[in-house]
Amino acid sequence: MTVTTSAPPRRRPRRYGDLKVAMIFLAPATLGFVVFYIWPTLRGAYLSFTEYSLLQPPQFTGLQNYERMVQDSFFWNALVVTVEYVVINIGLQTVLAVLIAMLMYRLTKSITVRAVILLPYLIANVVVALVWYWMLDFQVGIVNQGLELIGIDPVAFFGDSHWAIPTVAGINIWRHMGYTALLVFAGLQMIPSYVYEAAEVDGSSEMQTFWRITLPLLRPVLVMVLVVTMIGSFQVFDTIAVTTQGGPINATRVIYFYIYERAFTRFDFGYASAMAMVLFVILAIVSLLQLRLLRAKESDLA
């Protein structure tokens, strides 16, 4: 007598259920990304080939806006000013952030110290710009009053074309370097302690250990910091709008502020969109070059 048993019912793989749950949770973020990022980008790309001023529907003009951009001396000046700001901001901010992170790593890992260092980043950028604008005022600013007390003539930090961009960069460095330092500090904590122990046994000095061990092992974190800082530096706007508004004599009219002026002051949205697309391409190219040249996906930790 043979007993036949029916095969157990096939269960649906669990991964399909997990996929549905994941899609449900991702849907709000995906919708927001499409509405606030993808669609504005596509809309801006279309408007860059049109003449549009809000008072009439867009009229397709082909490459006219881009040809106009090539001949626009204000655009090239804004690009040069932006690059100057980016170099000052990234260079000083990265060096100071690494220095602060090393001091925290060597001297103290207190949460209170981290909170104090992060505090400027938590203040709105407009508030920071206003406070520094008052402090650096040529006539009543506390900084210039202090300079007069020690016998130094007052400095027109925002009124001198040679001081304006370094001053704006200094304000943003003060606000952001604490946050950048914490990112570097997190990268330092990921370096195994046995690496430093081996270097100490080999007789490596502090400077040799920093240049030959710490800095190479921090490369993935530093690449991320450089890319994020570079993108943010090219998009500087609020500090300029609060303090100098592009002056004196276009010395601080960065590309982002020039795009804003064209779009919302002169209502030349087609031309402003063309400049925004060029800025988008520049940021994409520079970011890819940084990731490729600095080998962001590789680690020196064997």
C-alpha positions in Angstrom: 0.0 0.0 0.0 1.5 3.3 -1.1 0.8 6.5 0.7 0.9 9.6 -1.5 1.6 12.9 0.1 0.8 16.2 -1.5 3.7 18.7 -2.0 3.6 21.6 0.5 2.3 24.8 -1.0 5.0 27.0 -2.4 5.4 30.1 -0.3 5.9 33.4 -1.9 9.5 34.6 -1.3 9.7 37.0 1.5 11.9 39.3 -0.4 9.0 40.5 -2.5 7.1 41.5 0.6 10.2 43.4 1.9 10.5 45.1 -1.5 6.9 46.4 -1.2 7.5 47.7 2.3 10.7 49.4 1.1 8.9 51.0 -1.8 6.2 52.4 0.5 8.8 54.0 2.7 10.8 55.3 -0.3 7.8 56.8 -2.1 7.5 60.1 -0.1 11.2 60.8 -0.5 11.1 59.8 -4.2 8.1 62.0 -4.8 9.8 65.0 -3.1 13.0 64.4 -5.1 11.1 64.3 -8.4 8.9 67.4 -7.6 11.6 69.6 -6.1 14.8 68.4 -7.9 14.1 66.5 -11.2 11.2 68.6 -12.4 12.8 72.0 -11.7 16.0 70.8 -13.4 14.2 69.7 -16.5 12.1 72.9 -16.5 15.2 75.0 -16.1 16.9 73.2 -19.0 13.9 74.0 -21.2 13.7 77.6 -20.2 17.4 78.1 -20.9 16.6 77.8 -24.6 13.8 80.4 -24.4 13.1 84.0 -23.7 10.8 84.2 -20.7 9.9 87.1 -18.4 6.7 86.0 -16.6 4.7 88.5 -18.6 4.5 86.3 -21.7 4.8 82.6 -22.5 8.3 81.3 -23.2 9.5 81.8 -26.7 12.1 79.3 -28.0 15.3 81.0 -29.0 17.7 78.1 -29.4 21.3 78.8 -28.3 20.8 82.5 -28.1 21.1 82.7 -24.3 24.3 80.7 -24.4 25.8 82.8 -27.1 24.9 85.9 -25.1 26.6 84.4 -22.1 29.9 84.0 -23.9 29.9 87.7 -24.6 28.6 88.8 -21.1 31.6 90.3 -19.2 29.5 90.4 -16.0 29.0 86.6 -16.2 32.8 86.0 -16.6 33.5 88.4 -13.7 31.0 86.6 -11.5 32.6 83.2 -12.4 36.1 84.5 -11.5 34.9 86.0 -8.2 33.2 82.7 -7.4 36.3 80.7 -8.1 38.3 83.1 -5.9 35.8 82.7 -3.1 35.8 78.9 -3.5 39.6 78.6 -3.3 39.8 80.7 -0.1 36.8 79.0 1.5 37.8 75.4 0.8 41.5 75.9 1.5 41.2 77.6 4.9 38.2 75.7 6.0 39.7 72.3 5.3 43.0 73.1 7.0 41.3 74.5 10.1 38.8 71.6 10.2 41.6 69.0 10.1 43.6 71.0 12.8 40.5 71.2 15.1 39.7 67.5 14.6 43.3 66.5 15.4 43.2 68.6 18.6 39.9 67.0 19.6 41.2 63.5 18.9 44.5 64.0 20.8 43.3 66.2 23.7 39.6 65.6 24.4 36.7 63.7 23.1 34.2 65.5 25.2 30.6 65.7 23.9 30.4 69.3 25.3 33.4 70.4 23.3 31.8 68.9 20.1 28.6 70.8 20.9 30.4 74.1 21.3 32.4 73.6 18.1 29.1 72.8 16.2 27.2 75.7 17.6 28.0 78.3 14.9 26.7 75.8 12.2 23.4 75.6 14.0 22.8 79.4 13.7 21.0 80.6 10.6 23.4 81.9 8.0 21.5 85.1 7.7 21.8 85.8 11.4 25.5 85.0 11.3 26.0 87.4 8.3 24.1 90.2 10.1 26.1 89.8 13.3 29.4 89.9 11.5 28.2 92.8 9.3 27.6 94.9 12.4 30.9 93.7 14.0 32.9 94.6 10.9 31.2 97.9 10.2 33.7 100.6 9.2 32.4 103.2 11.7 30.8 101.5 14.6 32.0 97.9 14.3 33.6 96.5 17.4 36.5 95.0 15.3 37.5 98.4 13.9 37.1 100.0 17.3 39.5 97.4 18.6 42.0 98.1 15.8 41.9 101.8 16.5 42.7 101.1 20.2 45.9 99.4 19.2 46.8 102.1 16.6 45.7 100.5 13.4 43.5 102.4 10.9 40.0 101.1 10.4 39.5 98.6 7.6 36.5 98.7 5.2 36.0 95.0 5.3 32.9 95.1 3.1 33.6 98.4 1.2 37.1 97.6 -0.1 37.2 95.4 -3.2 40.4 93.7 -1.9 38.9 92.8 1.4 35.3 92.0 0.5 35.6 88.4 -0.8 38.1 87.3 1.9 35.8 88.8 4.5 32.8 86.9 3.2 34.8 83.7 3.0 36.0 84.2 6.5 32.4 84.6 7.8 31.4 81.3 6.1 34.5 79.6 7.3 33.8 80.5 10.9 30.3 79.1 10.5 31.0 75.9 8.8 34.5 74.7 10.0 33.0 73.2 13.2 30.7 70.9 11.2 33.5 70.0 8.8 35.8 69.3 11.8 33.3 66.9 13.3 33.2 65.0 9.9 37.0 64.7 10.0 36.9 63.7 13.7 34.5 60.9 12.8 37.0 59.8 10.1 39.8 59.8 12.7 37.9 57.5 15.0 37.6 55.0 12.2 41.4 54.6 11.9 42.4 51.5 13.9 44.6 52.2 17.0 47.1 49.4 16.1 48.2 51.5 13.1 49.4 54.3 15.4 50.9 51.7 17.8 52.9 50.2 15.0 54.1 53.7 13.9 55.2 54.5 17.5 57.1 51.2 17.7 58.9 52.1 14.5 59.9 55.5 15.9 57.7 57.6 13.7 57.4 61.3 14.8 54.1 63.1 15.2 54.5 64.9 11.8 55.6 61.7 10.0 52.6 59.8 11.4 50.2 62.6 10.3 51.6 62.9 6.7 52.2 59.2 6.1 49.4 57.5 8.1 46.6 59.8 9.2 46.2 61.9 6.1 46.2 59.0 3.6 43.7 57.0 5.7 41.5 60.1 6.0 41.3 60.4 2.2 37.7 59.0 1.7 36.4 61.4 4.4 38.4 64.4 3.0 37.1 63.7 -0.5 33.5 63.8 0.7 34.3 67.0 2.7 35.9 68.6 -0.4 33.1 67.7 -2.7 30.3 68.9 -0.4 32.3 72.1 0.5 33.0 72.8 -3.1 29.3 72.5 -4.1 28.2 74.7 -1.2 30.9 77.3 -2.0 29.7 77.7 -5.6 26.2 78.2 -4.3 27.0 81.0 -1.8 24.2 83.6 -1.8 22.7 84.6 1.6 25.9 86.1 3.0 26.4 88.2 -0.1 22.8 89.3 -0.1 22.9 90.4 3.5 26.3 92.1 3.5 27.6 93.5 0.2 24.8 92.7 -2.4 27.5 92.2 -5.0 29.5 95.3 -4.3 31.8 97.1 -4.2 32.0 97.4 -8.0 31.0 93.8 -8.6 33.8 92.6 -6.4 31.5 90.1 -4.6 28.9 89.5 -7.3 29.2 85.7 -7.3 27.5 83.6 -10.0 24.6 82.6 -7.7 23.9 86.2 -6.9 24.1 87.2 -10.5 21.6 84.5 -11.5 19.3 85.7 -8.8 19.6 89.3 -10.1 18.8 88.3 -13.6 15.8 86.2 -12.7 14.1 88.1 -9.9 15.3 91.7 -10.4 15.3 91.9 -14.2 12.9 89.0 -14.8 15.2 87.6 -17.4 14.4 84.0 -16.5 15.6 82.5 -19.8 19.1 83.9 -19.5 19.2 83.1 -15.7 18.2 79.5 -16.5 21.0 79.2 -19.0 23.5 80.4 -16.4 22.1 78.0 -13.9 22.5 75.1 -16.3 26.1 76.1 -17.0 26.8 76.2 -13.2 25.2 72.7 -12.9 27.5 71.3 -15.6 30.6 73.0 -13.9 29.7 71.5 -10.5 29.1 68.0 -12.1 32.4 68.1 -13.9 34.5 69.4 -10.9 32.8 66.8 -8.6 33.5 63.9 -10.9 37.1 65.0 -11.3 37.6 65.3 -7.6 36.1 61.8 -7.0 38.3 60.3 -9.8 41.6 62.1 -9.0 41.4 61.6 -5.3 40.3 57.9 -5.6 37.3 58.3 -3.3 36.3 54.6 -3.5 39.7 53.3 -2.5 41.3 53.0 1.0 44.9 52.9 2.0 44.1 50.7 4.9 45.2 47.2 3.9 
